[in-house]
Amino acid sequence: LYFGAVDDSAWVYVNGKKAGEHLFDQPNDWFAPFVIRIDQAVDWGKPRQLVAVRVGDKSGGGGIWRPVWILSKKTLPGN
């Protein structure tokens, strides 16, 4: 998953398994795009997957405030 930005921290779960996290550490982390790989948590034998994003915010509006995309490895930035 490619996140345009999340204010402040994000934890991503797929089918109840933690796929990854992006923690607010630097002053501009709330503004920075990031990638969390979910392929290791996908149950490839099922036709549907449940993706959940938990957002933690310590001040301000908080939340997913820029678009989120599901990308293949070929479309990831830097590839």
N, CA, C and O atoms as a Tinker XYZ file with bonds, in Angstrom:
   316  protein
     1  N      0.843000   -1.166000    0.000000    73     2
     2  CA     0.000000    0.000000    0.000000    64     1     3
     3  C      0.892000    1.234000    0.000000    63     2     4     5
     4  O      1.841000    1.330000    0.778000    81     3
     5  N      0.578000    2.166000   -0.873000    73     3     6
     6  CA     1.304000    3.432000   -0.935000    64     5     7
     7  C      0.396000    4.501000   -0.329000    63     6     8     9
     8  O     -0.678000    4.786000   -0.858000    81     7
     9  N      0.831000    5.080000    0.771000    73     7    10
    10  CA     0.076000    6.131000    1.452000    64     9    11
    11  C      0.653000    7.482000    1.071000    63    10    12    13
    12  O      1.859000    7.703000    1.183000    81    11
    13  N     -0.207000    8.385000    0.620000    73    11    14
    14  CA     0.238000    9.745000    0.314000    64    13    15
    15  C      0.676000   10.469000    1.572000    63    14    16    17
    16  O      1.660000   11.208000    1.550000    81    15
    17  N     -0.042000   10.268000    2.670000    73    15    18
    18  CA     0.329000   10.808000    3.978000    64    17    19
    19  C     -0.712000   10.409000    5.008000    63    18    20    21
    20  O     -1.900000   10.292000    4.705000    81    19
    21  N     -0.241000   10.200000    6.241000    73    19    22
    22  CA    -1.108000    9.919000    7.384000    64    21    23
    23  C     -0.633000   10.788000    8.540000    63    22    24    25
    24  O      0.566000   10.885000    8.802000    81    23
    25  N     -1.561000   11.408000    9.216000    73    23    26
    26  CA    -1.263000   12.282000   10.355000    64    25    27
    27  C     -1.688000   11.561000   11.626000    63    26    28    29
    28  O     -2.897000   11.549000   11.857000    81    27
    29  N     -0.930000   11.004000   12.420000    73    27    30
    30  CA     0.505000   10.987000   12.597000    64    29    31
    31  C      1.093000    9.615000   12.266000    63    30    32    33
    32  O      1.899000    9.486000   11.344000    81    31
    33  N      0.686000    8.594000   13.021000    73    31    34
    34  CA     1.226000    7.245000   12.856000    64    33    35
    35  C      0.161000    6.315000   12.293000    63    34    36    37
    36  O     -1.035000    6.568000   12.439000    81    35
    37  N      0.606000    5.224000   11.641000    73    35    38
    38  CA    -0.339000    4.262000   11.077000    64    37    39
    39  C      0.155000    2.839000   11.283000    63    38    40    41
    40  O      1.348000    2.553000   11.178000    81    39
    41  N     -0.793000    1.949000   11.581000    73    39    42
    42  CA    -0.539000    0.520000   11.683000    64    41    43
    43  C     -1.479000   -0.160000   10.702000    63    42    44    45
    44  O     -2.678000    0.121000   10.703000    81    43
    45  N     -0.957000   -1.053000    9.863000    73    43    46
    46  CA    -1.764000   -1.691000    8.826000    64    45    47
    47  C     -1.888000   -3.178000    9.133000    63    46    48    49
    48  O     -0.903000   -3.857000    9.427000    81    47
    49  N     -3.129000   -3.668000    9.054000    73    47    50
    50  CA    -3.434000   -5.076000    9.301000    64    49    51
    51  C     -4.154000   -5.646000    8.080000    63    50    52    53
    52  O     -4.999000   -4.982000    7.480000    81    51
    53  N     -3.812000   -6.872000    7.724000    73    51    54
    54  CA    -4.493000   -7.582000    6.644000    64    53    55
    55  C     -4.949000   -8.917000    7.213000    63    54    56    57
    56  O     -4.141000   -9.715000    7.688000    81    55
    57  N     -6.256000   -9.147000    7.158000    73    55    58
    58  CA    -6.838000  -10.381000    7.698000    64    57    59
    59  C     -6.432000  -10.611000    9.150000    63    58    60    61
    60  O     -6.203000  -11.747000    9.564000    81    59
    61  N     -6.344000   -9.534000    9.915000    73    59    62
    62  CA    -6.002000   -9.619000   11.331000    64    61    63
    63  C     -4.517000   -9.720000   11.633000    63    62    64    65
    64  O     -4.129000   -9.732000   12.801000    81    63
    65  N     -3.678000   -9.794000   10.610000    73    63    66
    66  CA    -2.224000   -9.880000   10.805000    64    65    67
    67  C     -1.598000   -8.507000   10.584000    63    66    68    69
    68  O     -1.932000   -7.815000    9.622000    81    67
    69  N     -0.709000   -8.123000   11.457000    73    67    70
    70  CA    -0.021000   -6.842000   11.290000    64    69    71
    71  C      0.917000   -6.928000   10.094000    63    70    72    73
    72  O      1.820000   -7.765000   10.057000    81    71
    73  N      0.694000   -6.057000    9.123000    73    71    74
    74  CA     1.520000   -6.037000    7.917000    64    73    75
    75  C      2.667000   -5.048000    8.045000    63    74    76    77
    76  O      3.719000   -5.238000    7.435000    81    75
    77  N      2.476000   -3.998000    8.828000    73    75    78
    78  CA     3.531000   -3.005000    8.995000    64    77    79
    79  C      3.029000   -1.774000    9.706000    63    78    80    81
    80  O      1.855000   -1.667000   10.059000    81    79
    81  N      3.949000   -0.840000    9.911000    73    79    82
    82  CA     3.607000    0.400000   10.603000    64    81    83
    83  C      4.463000    1.543000   10.088000    63    82    84    85
    84  O      5.558000    1.338000    9.564000    81    83
    85  N      3.948000    2.733000   10.245000    73    83    86
    86  CA     4.681000    3.967000    9.939000    64    85    87
    87  C      4.503000    4.853000   11.159000    63    86    88    89
    88  O      3.416000    5.380000   11.398000    81    87
    89  N      5.565000    5.017000   11.926000    73    87    90
    90  CA     5.479000    5.765000   13.173000    64    89    91
    91  C      5.962000    7.196000   13.006000    63    90    92    93
    92  O      6.957000    7.460000   12.332000    81    91
    93  N      5.249000    8.097000   13.626000    73    91    94
    94  CA     5.625000    9.506000   13.638000    64    93    95
    95  C      6.889000    9.635000   14.470000    63    94    96    97
    96  O      6.872000    9.424000   15.683000    81    95
    97  N      7.996000    9.987000   13.803000    73    95    98
    98  CA     9.292000   10.082000   14.472000    64    97    99
    99  C      9.951000   11.426000   14.194000    63    98   100   101
   100  O     10.541000   12.030000   15.090000    81    99
   101  N      9.851000   11.891000   12.961000    73    99   102
   102  CA    10.448000   13.156000   12.543000    64   101   103
   103  C      9.340000   14.208000   12.394000    63   102   104   105
   104  O      8.183000   13.847000   12.179000    81   103
   105  N      9.670000   15.493000   12.503000    73   103   106
   106  CA     8.643000   16.545000   12.451000    64   105   107
   107  C      7.752000   16.527000   11.211000    63   106   108   109
   108  O      6.588000   16.920000   11.293000    81   107
   109  N      8.265000   16.083000   10.070000    73   107   110
   110  CA     7.462000   16.082000    8.844000    64   109   111
   111  C      6.877000   14.718000    8.483000    63   110   112   113
   112  O      6.371000   14.552000    7.374000    81   111
   113  N      6.931000   13.745000    9.379000    73   111   114
   114  CA     6.407000   12.412000    9.077000    64   113   115
   115  C      4.914000   12.429000    8.774000    63   114   116   117
   116  O      4.445000   11.587000    8.009000    81   115
   117  N      4.162000   13.346000    9.340000    73   115   118
   118  CA     2.720000   13.436000    9.087000    64   117   119
   119  C      2.428000   13.834000    7.638000    63   118   120   121
   120  O      1.317000   13.639000    7.145000    81   119
   121  N      3.430000   14.390000    6.967000    73   119   122
   122  CA     3.310000   14.926000    5.613000    64   121   123
   123  C      3.954000   14.019000    4.570000    63   122   124   125
   124  O      3.756000   14.221000    3.372000    81   123
   125  N      4.721000   13.025000    5.010000    73   123   126
   126  CA     5.555000   12.215000    4.109000    64   125   127
   127  C      4.829000   10.980000    3.588000    63   126   128   129
   128  O      4.143000   10.298000    4.350000    81   127
   129  N      4.973000   10.684000    2.283000    73   127   130
   130  CA     4.426000    9.429000    1.751000    64   129   131
   131  C      5.255000    8.239000    2.248000    63   130   132   133
   132  O      6.430000    8.386000    2.582000    81   131
   133  N      4.628000    7.069000    2.290000    73   131   134
   134  CA     5.330000    5.861000    2.716000    64   133   135
   135  C      4.655000    4.635000    2.123000    63   134   136   137
   136  O      3.511000    4.697000    1.673000    81   135
   137  N      5.377000    3.521000    2.129000    73   135   138
   138  CA     4.884000    2.249000    1.589000    64   137   139
   139  C      4.891000    1.203000    2.697000    63   138   140   141
   140  O      5.840000    1.112000    3.475000    81   139
   141  N      3.820000    0.417000    2.756000    73   139   142
   142  CA     3.768000   -0.745000    3.635000    64   141   143
   143  C      3.401000   -1.948000    2.772000    63   142   144   145
   144  O      2.340000   -1.984000    2.149000    81   143
   145  N      4.293000   -2.925000    2.749000    73   143   146
   146  CA     4.037000   -4.147000    1.972000    64   145   147
   147  C      2.991000   -4.986000    2.694000    63   146   148   149
   148  O      3.052000   -5.165000    3.910000    81   147
   149  N      2.043000   -5.492000    1.939000    73   147   150
   150  CA     0.993000   -6.323000    2.528000    64   149   151
   151  C      0.984000   -7.743000    1.976000    63   150   152   153
   152  O      0.205000   -8.577000    2.438000    81   151
   153  N      1.833000   -8.030000    0.998000    73   151   154
   154  CA     1.801000   -9.341000    0.344000    64   153   155
   155  C      2.019000  -10.502000    1.307000    63   154   156   157
   156  O      1.462000  -11.580000    1.096000    81   155
   157  N      2.814000  -10.312000    2.355000    73   155   158
   158  CA     3.085000  -11.398000    3.298000    64   157   159
   159  C      1.876000  -11.701000    4.177000    63   158   160   161
   160  O      1.815000  -12.772000    4.782000    81   159
   161  N      0.912000  -10.783000    4.261000    73   159   162
   162  CA    -0.270000  -10.992000    5.095000    64   161   163
   163  C     -1.500000  -11.407000    4.289000    63   162   164   165
   164  O     -2.515000  -11.788000    4.872000    81   163
   165  N     -1.426000  -11.339000    2.976000    73   163   166
   166  CA    -2.557000  -11.711000    2.124000    64   165   167
   167  C     -2.754000  -13.222000    2.152000    63   166   168   169
   168  O     -1.789000  -13.981000    2.062000    81   167
   169  N     -4.000000  -13.653000    2.278000    73   167   170
   170  CA    -4.332000  -15.070000    2.178000    64   169   171
   171  C     -4.684000  -15.314000    0.716000    63   170   172   173
   172  O     -5.817000  -15.077000    0.299000    81   171
   173  N     -3.731000  -15.780000   -0.050000    73   171   174
   174  CA    -3.874000  -15.916000   -1.492000    64   173   175
   175  C     -4.926000  -16.944000   -1.881000    63   174   176   177
   176  O     -5.324000  -16.999000   -3.045000    81   175
   177  N     -5.385000  -17.756000   -0.940000    73   175   178
   178  CA    -6.419000  -18.741000   -1.225000    64   177   179
   179  C     -7.831000  -18.189000   -1.095000    63   178   180   181
   180  O     -8.794000  -18.884000   -1.417000    81   179
   181  N     -7.969000  -16.968000   -0.635000    73   179   182
   182  CA    -9.289000  -16.357000   -0.468000    64   181   183
   183  C     -9.512000  -15.276000   -1.527000    63   182   184   185
   184  O     -8.577000  -14.577000   -1.918000    81   183
   185  N    -10.765000  -15.145000   -1.989000    73   183   186
   186  CA   -11.046000  -14.134000   -3.020000    64   185   187
   187  C    -11.100000  -12.705000   -2.472000    63   186   188   189
   188  O    -10.995000  -11.751000   -3.242000    81   187
   189  N    -11.262000  -12.543000   -1.149000    73   187   190
   190  CA   -11.352000  -11.215000   -0.542000    64   189   191
   191  C    -10.408000  -11.126000    0.646000    63   190   192   193
   192  O    -10.128000  -12.118000    1.319000    81   191
   193  N     -9.928000   -9.914000    0.883000    73   191   194
   194  CA    -9.018000   -9.648000    1.990000    64   193   195
   195  C     -9.585000   -8.492000    2.817000    63   194   196   197
   196  O    -10.217000   -7.589000    2.269000    81   195
   197  N     -9.364000   -8.519000    4.115000    73   195   198
   198  CA    -9.784000   -7.426000    4.979000    64   197   199
   199  C     -8.547000   -6.607000    5.337000    63   198   200   201
   200  O     -7.621000   -7.109000    5.974000    81   199
   201  N     -8.543000   -5.352000    4.925000    73   199   202
   202  CA    -7.432000   -4.445000    5.220000    64   201   203
   203  C     -7.942000   -3.386000    6.194000    63   202   204   205
   204  O     -8.956000   -2.736000    5.943000    81   203
   205  N     -7.226000   -3.221000    7.309000    73   203   206
   206  CA    -7.592000   -2.216000    8.310000    64   205   207
   207  C     -6.382000   -1.342000    8.595000    63   206   208   209
   208  O     -5.252000   -1.825000    8.659000    81   207
   209  N     -6.632000   -0.059000    8.763000    73   207   210
   210  CA    -5.575000    0.888000    9.101000    64   209   211
   211  C     -5.955000    1.581000   10.402000    63   210   212   213
   212  O     -7.009000    2.209000   10.497000    81   211
   213  N     -5.096000    1.461000   11.392000    73   211   214
   214  CA    -5.278000    2.170000   12.664000    64   213   215
   215  C     -4.401000    3.407000   12.613000    63   214   216   217
   216  O     -3.220000    3.320000   12.278000    81   215
   217  N     -4.962000    4.541000   12.939000    73   215   218
   218  CA    -4.217000    5.800000   12.923000    64   217   219
   219  C     -4.138000    6.338000   14.342000    63   218   220   221
   220  O     -5.132000    6.369000   15.067000    81   219
   221  N     -2.932000    6.762000   14.728000    73   219   222
   222  CA    -2.733000    7.407000   16.018000    64   221   223
   223  C     -2.343000    8.851000   15.797000    63   222   224   225
   224  O     -1.448000    9.146000   15.005000    81   223
   225  N     -3.013000    9.754000   16.495000    73   223   226
   226  CA    -2.747000   11.184000   16.355000    64   225   227
   227  C     -2.596000   11.796000   17.736000    63   226   228   229
   228  O     -3.431000   11.585000   18.615000    81   227
   229  N     -1.522000   12.560000   17.920000    73   227   230
   230  CA    -1.263000   13.169000   19.224000    64   229   231
   231  C     -1.755000   14.606000   19.310000    63   230   232   233
   232  O     -1.902000   15.152000   20.403000    81   231
   233  N     -2.010000   15.220000   18.152000    73   231   234
   234  CA    -2.537000   16.590000   18.162000    64   233   235
   235  C     -3.103000   16.910000   16.786000    63   234   236   237
   236  O     -2.687000   16.314000   15.792000    81   235
   237  N     -4.029000   17.826000   16.717000    73   235   238
   238  CA    -4.566000   18.241000   15.428000    64   237   239
   239  C     -5.647000   17.320000   14.907000    63   238   240   241
   240  O     -6.238000   16.540000   15.654000    81   239
   241  N     -5.897000   17.425000   13.602000    73   239   242
   242  CA    -6.988000   16.688000   12.965000    64   241   243
   243  C     -6.752000   15.196000   12.888000    63   242   244   245
   244  O     -7.653000   14.413000   13.189000    81   243
   245  N     -5.563000   14.786000   12.491000    73   243   246
   246  CA    -5.216000   13.372000   12.387000    64   245   247
   247  C     -5.995000   12.614000   11.337000    63   246   248   249
   248  O     -7.091000   13.023000   10.955000    81   247
   249  N     -5.434000   11.506000   10.865000    73   247   250
   250  CA    -6.122000   10.645000    9.927000    64   249   251
   251  C     -5.371000   10.454000    8.624000    63   250   252   253
   252  O     -4.283000   10.994000    8.423000    81   251
   253  N     -5.975000    9.675000    7.746000    73   251   254
   254  CA    -5.442000    9.469000    6.401000    64   253   255
   255  C     -5.913000   10.664000    5.583000    63   254   256   257
   256  O     -7.106000   10.803000    5.312000    81   255
   257  N     -4.988000   11.517000    5.194000    73   255   258
   258  CA    -5.419000   12.754000    4.537000    64   257   259
   259  C     -4.925000   12.914000    3.106000    63   258   260   261
   260  O     -5.199000   13.930000    2.466000    81   259
   261  N     -4.217000   11.945000    2.612000    73   259   262
   262  CA    -3.839000   11.897000    1.193000    64   261   263
   263  C     -4.216000   10.534000    0.650000    63   262   264   265
   264  O     -4.403000    9.597000    1.427000    81   263
   265  N     -4.335000   10.393000   -0.680000    73   263   266
   266  CA    -4.784000    9.122000   -1.254000    64   265   267
   267  C     -3.905000    7.928000   -0.888000    63   266   268   269
   268  O     -2.721000    8.064000   -0.580000    81   267
   269  N     -4.535000    6.754000   -0.935000    73   267   270
   270  CA    -3.860000    5.475000   -0.700000    64   269   271
   271  C     -4.075000    4.618000   -1.941000    63   270   272   273
   272  O     -5.182000    4.549000   -2.473000    81   271
   273  N     -3.006000    3.964000   -2.400000    73   271   274
   274  CA    -3.084000    3.111000   -3.577000    64   273   275
   275  C     -2.569000    1.723000   -3.254000    63   274   276   277
   276  O     -1.663000    1.556000   -2.437000    81   275
   277  N     -3.156000    0.732000   -3.903000    73   275   278
   278  CA    -2.597000   -0.621000   -3.885000    64   277   279
   279  C     -1.754000   -0.731000   -5.138000    63   278   280   281
   280  O     -2.255000   -0.578000   -6.252000    81   279
   281  N     -0.476000   -0.995000   -4.952000    73   279   282
   282  CA     0.467000   -1.038000   -6.070000    64   281   283
   283  C      1.122000   -2.399000   -6.174000    63   282   284   285
   284  O      1.251000   -3.119000   -5.185000    81   283
   285  N      1.535000   -2.743000   -7.389000    73   283   286
   286  CA     2.355000   -3.929000   -7.573000    64   285   287
   287  C      3.815000   -3.508000   -7.454000    63   286   288   289
   288  O      4.122000   -2.316000   -7.472000    81   287
   289  N      4.696000   -4.457000   -7.337000    73   287   290
   290  CA     6.117000   -4.148000   -7.202000    64   289   291
   291  C      6.617000   -3.305000   -8.376000    63   290   292   293
   292  O      7.471000   -2.436000   -8.198000    81   291
   293  N      6.096000   -3.555000   -9.554000    73   291   294
   294  CA     6.532000   -2.816000  -10.747000    64   293   295
   295  C      6.164000   -1.346000  -10.682000    63   294   296   297
   296  O      6.822000   -0.523000  -11.318000    81   295
   297  N      5.126000   -0.992000   -9.928000    73   295   298
   298  CA     4.691000    0.395000   -9.889000    64   297   299
   299  C      5.149000    1.159000   -8.656000    63   298   300   301
   300  O      4.813000    2.333000   -8.506000    81   299
   301  N      5.910000    0.521000   -7.769000    73   299   302
   302  CA     6.409000    1.209000   -6.584000    64   301   303
   303  C      7.430000    2.273000   -6.969000    63   302   304   305
   304  O      8.231000    2.063000   -7.879000    81   303
   305  N      7.406000    3.406000   -6.285000    73   303   306
   306  CA     8.409000    4.432000   -6.567000    64   305   307
   307  C      9.818000    3.866000   -6.391000    63   306   308   309
   308  O     10.083000    3.132000   -5.439000    81   307
   309  N     10.700000    4.205000   -7.296000    73   307   310
   310  CA    12.079000    3.729000   -7.222000    64   309   311
   311  C     12.328000    2.451000   -8.008000    63   310   312   313
   312  O     13.478000    2.027000   -8.121000    81   311
   313  N     11.285000    1.816000   -8.558000    73   311   314
   314  CA    11.449000    0.578000   -9.339000    64   313   315
   315  C     11.312000    0.854000  -10.814000    63   314   316
   316  O     11.419000   -0.064000  -11.627000    81   315
